[in-house]
Amino acid sequence: MRLDVFTQVPHAFAWLTEQRPLAGILGEELELRLFNYRDTTPLRSGRVDDKPYGGGAGMVLRVDVVAAALEGAYGEAPGHRVIALTPQGRQLTQAVVEELAAEPQLTLLSSRFEGFDERIVQHLCSEAVSIGPYVLSGGELPVMVLLDAVARRLPGALAAGSGEHESFSSELEGGLEYPHYTRPAEFRGWTVPEVLLSGDHGRVDAWRREQSHGRTVLS
Ligand SMILES: C[S@@+](CC[C@H](N)C(=O)[O-])C[C@H]1O[C@@H](n2cnc3c(N)ncnc32)[C@H](O)[C@@H]1O
C-alpha cells in the first residue's frame, strides 16, 4: 500500500514510524510519504490558514493551500481515496479499517485549529473519517490511529496467528476477545482460571469462546 499523509506537523510521525508493526513493513508492504502543507503553500511566509468568514474564533485550513499540496503530489485529481480526518466524518470501526487496508493507495488529510474549509471536504476529498465522537486539537493523532490500525492488517505486519483472534475479528464473529493471563499462576491470591493450566486445548477453546461471547453480550 502507498499511504500519503498531509499535515502541518510531519515530525509528529517520527515516533510511530519507529515502532512495530509500522517499522517492520515500511519500504515493503507500506510506502509512507509525509507532506507538509507549508512546502507547497501559495501564500507568503508558509501560511496555510486564515480567519473564518462570518467571524468567530480560530483559524481555518485554506482550500487553495490543500489544492496546491495535492497538485504538487499528484499533478491532477488523484485516482484513489482521499480522506479528511475530522470529528464530523464517518466513524472509524474495524470494518472500515479492513476496507481501507484493502486499498492500494490512500491519502489522509489532517487539519488543526478550527479545521478544514468545507470546500476541501466537499471537492478535494472522497470522504471524511472520524476516530470517535470527541474533539482533539489536531488531525495528527487521528491520522496515526488510522495509520496504525490499517498497517497492522497488511501482510507481514504481525507475527503469524497474532492478528486473527482479536476483538472485532470475523473469527470472533465481530465480538470482543477472551481474557489473557500469564505467569505467575497466582499473585496476591489472584489465580488464573484452572482451565488455562489444564493443557486440554479443547476445553481451553470452549472456555475462550464462552468468555468472548459473554464479554460481547455485556458490552
Ligand atoms: C479542533 S479540531 C476541529 C473541530 C471542528 N471545529 C469541529 O467542531 O468539528 C482540529 C482538527 O483536528 C482533527 N480532529 C479532531 N478530532 C478529531 C476526531 N475525533 N476524528 C478525526 N479528526 C479529528 C481534524 O483534522 C480537525 O480538523
The ligand as a Gaussian input file, in Angstrom:
#p B3LYP/6-31G(d) Opt

LIG

0 1
 C      -10.064000      21.201000      16.958000
 S      -10.389000      20.115000      15.622000
 C      -11.655000      20.979000      14.754000
 C      -13.021000      20.688000      15.269000
 C      -14.114000      21.321000      14.445000
 N      -14.085000      22.745000      14.617000
 C      -15.469000      20.785000      14.899000
 O      -16.031000      21.304000      15.848000
 O      -15.939000      19.780000      14.318000
 C       -8.999000      20.312000      14.586000
 C       -8.673000      19.136000      13.691000
 O       -8.336000      18.013000      14.487000
 C       -8.702000      16.818000      13.818000
 N       -9.622000      16.064000      14.678000
 C      -10.019000      16.411000      15.911000
 N      -10.826000      15.489000      16.458000
 C      -10.943000      14.501000      15.541000
 C      -11.653000      13.259000      15.507000
 N      -12.421000      12.860000      16.515000
 N      -11.527000      12.487000      14.407000
 C      -10.772000      12.894000      13.360000
 N      -10.081000      14.067000      13.331000
 C      -10.167000      14.853000      14.401000
 C       -9.328000      17.233000      12.492000
 O       -8.340000      17.184000      11.458000
 C       -9.783000      18.646000      12.793000
 O       -9.931000      19.424000      11.632000

